[in-house]
Amino acid sequence: MFESTQFERLVGDIYDAAIDPVRWSDTLIRLGHFVGGDAGGMVSRDFISKTGSPHCVFGFDPEFVRLYMETHSKLDPHAGLPLFGTGRILSVPDLIPPDEFYQGRFFQEWMRPQTWIDTATVVIEKSASRCLFLTVLRSKASGLVDDDMRRRMQLVGPHVRRAMLVDRAIDSKTTEVAALSRMLDGLSAGVFFVDDSCRVVRANAAGEDMLSACNILRMSGGRLCIAHSQSDRALSAAVAAAGRGDEEAGVKGVAIPLIARDETRYVAHVLPLASGERRDAGMPPAAVAAVFVRKAELGAPSAPELIARSYQLTPTELRVLLAIVEIGGVRETAELLGIGEGTVKTHLHRLFGKTGAARQAELVKLVAGYSSPLVH
């Protein structure tokens, strides 16, 4: 009964904080106590710059918060978050092998001096380039994340996620949505507005060109179809989920890797559209999603989640791949990640095997080739 009452009050505090952000500091303290943690906060992580920015924290020495922002956020195993969807409760073993974690610089230099030994984390929002996550840490005295802590994090996670959606809705800029409609024909990516059966309501000029070429996309009975059957099923499922308003459709959408008839790789992004967004953008009421399709090519920001899914990379392999792309050398990568050079070489050989690349330069091209037209 006490836990139920405590939880109900906490939920009320969470939604109050969505309306009045000043309340987040006190709310997170109560949330941390409820789930059984000693410190934590909301952290925004940029997958491109590899940095993390704490927005609201509790239980930390300010000096360690500064160190995290300036240096240690790049060593944080939460770099593996692109592999996981919103809502799943993650602890250290889900992100990185424990032996590797406890021997690495992030634990030895940042967590251990503060007596932290584990963390329970849930992704609140995620796009191709960044994510916002809630994390609650446990000290050596409290012990590792256990089933009870996971259960309690599972209870509060959806409410924090919905509260952030409320916050975004309050701060949304409808003029940007309207401007998107005017810019459609100026985009190089194909853009298709579709209904819940994937029938095309409107397409931009680049989209019409793709349909005419019939290489990656075609129309069948007014329905947008992809040449590759597996990708076509994934597109239909994502659009149907958007039409139902399913939470898994995501606020920022779903990315689907595509292969054209001539073996050229493309990327499709399915962006759910709420009814208000359709009205403000001047779209017909039937449109439930916007589908962006573009060729994967060099020179654009990378999409780590899509790369990991395409080549079935583990969180550690993804960390090594992104570090190799960023700084290049095995020794420098080992130093950046706080692991041994032998470990980096082992993961590098696995990356070559999974991706078909033979040199590090080819890995760089691979990462640069996966980009999102939704990243600004």
Secondary structure, DSSP 8 states (H G I E B T S, - for coil): -HHHHHHHHHHHHHHHHHHSGGGHHHHHHHHHHHHT-SEEEEEEEETTT--EEEEEEES--HHHHHHHHHTGGGT-GGGGGGGS-TT-EE-HHHHS-HHHHHHSHIIIIIIGGGTEEEEEEEEEEE-SSEEEEEEEEEETTT-S--HHHHHHHHHHHHHHHHHHHHHHHHH--HHHHHHHHHHGGG-SSEEEEE-TT-BEEEE-HHHHHHHHHTSSEEEETTEEEESSHHHHHHHHHHHHHHHHT-GGG-SS-EEEEEE-TTS-EEEEEEEE--HHHHHHTT--TT--EEEEEEE--TTS-B-HHHHHHHHT--HHHHHHHHHHHHH--HHHHHHHHTS-HHHHHHHHHHHHHHH---SHHHHHHHHHH-B-TT--
